[in-house]
Amino acid sequence: MRLCAWYLYGEKHRGYALNPVANFHLQNGSVLWRINWMGDTSPRGIGASCGMMVNYRYFLEDTGTNSAAYLGSKHIKASEQVLALVSQFQQNSKL
């Protein structure tokens, strides 16, 4: 889960999220909200994402601000759960 959080939050392509689905939602002003262990146990879900599923949450009053921050300064708005996983990854990673 830590690696997944880092992939979605920290891995970039030209400063934006490397994952195309994450990039889509973040451009539209969502928050990287939650990573669900074994959220998709279908054969395709296991093969594509090791069964992990991600939730993006849209707070309608914040979508404009979040979108502008992402597109302008490449800042990803993320929940405490995701940020904690990113922090754990950074502390334990040898990358």
C-alpha positions in Angstrom: 0.0 0.0 0.0 2.9 2.3 0.7 4.4 1.7 -2.8 0.9 2.3 -4.3 0.6 5.6 -2.5 4.0 6.6 -3.7 3.2 5.6 -7.2 0.1 7.7 -7.2 1.4 10.7 -5.3 5.1 10.8 -6.0 5.9 9.3 -9.4 5.6 12.0 -12.0 5.7 12.6 -15.7 6.6 16.2 -16.6 5.6 17.1 -13.0 2.1 15.5 -13.2 0.9 12.2 -11.8 2.3 9.3 -13.8 -0.9 7.2 -13.6 -3.3 8.4 -16.3 -6.4 7.8 -14.1 -4.9 9.7 -11.2 -4.0 12.5 -13.6 -7.5 12.7 -15.0 -9.2 13.0 -11.5 -6.6 15.4 -10.2 -6.9 17.7 -13.2 -10.7 17.8 -12.4 -10.0 18.9 -8.8 -10.4 15.7 -6.8 -8.6 14.6 -3.7 -6.5 11.4 -3.7 -8.7 10.0 -0.9 -8.2 6.4 -0.1 -6.3 3.3 -1.1 -8.2 0.1 -0.6 -6.3 -3.2 -0.1 -8.0 -6.0 -2.1 -10.7 -3.5 -3.3 -10.8 -5.3 -6.7 -10.4 -9.0 -6.5 -11.5 -9.8 -10.0 -8.8 -11.5 -12.2 -8.4 -8.2 -14.1 -8.0 -6.2 -10.9 -5.5 -8.6 -9.5 -3.5 -8.6 -12.7 -3.6 -4.8 -13.2 -3.2 -3.5 -9.7 -2.6 -6.4 -7.3 -6.2 -6.0 -6.2 -5.8 -2.4 -5.0 -8.4 0.2 -5.7 -8.2 3.9 -5.3 -10.9 6.4 -4.4 -10.9 10.0 -5.5 -13.2 12.3 -3.7 -14.7 15.5 -5.1 -15.5 18.3 -2.7 -17.5 20.5 -5.0 -16.6 23.7 -3.3 -12.9 22.8 -3.6 -12.6 21.4 -7.1 -11.7 24.7 -8.8 -9.0 25.4 -6.2 -7.6 21.8 -6.3 -7.6 21.8 -10.1 -5.8 25.1 -10.3 -3.2 24.0 -7.8 -2.6 20.8 -9.6 -2.4 22.3 -13.1 -0.5 25.4 -12.0 2.0 24.2 -9.3 1.5 20.4 -9.8 0.4 20.1 -6.1 -1.6 16.9 -5.4 -4.3 17.2 -2.8 -4.3 14.0 -0.8 -6.0 12.7 2.4 -4.2 12.0 5.6 -4.4 8.3 5.0 -2.6 8.6 1.7 0.0 11.1 3.0 0.8 8.8 5.9 1.4 5.9 3.5 3.6 8.2 1.4 5.6 9.2 4.5 6.0 5.6 5.5 7.3 4.8 2.0 9.8 7.6 2.1 11.1 6.6 5.5 11.6 2.9 4.5 12.6 3.3 0.8 16.0 2.9 -0.6 15.1 4.7 -3.8 
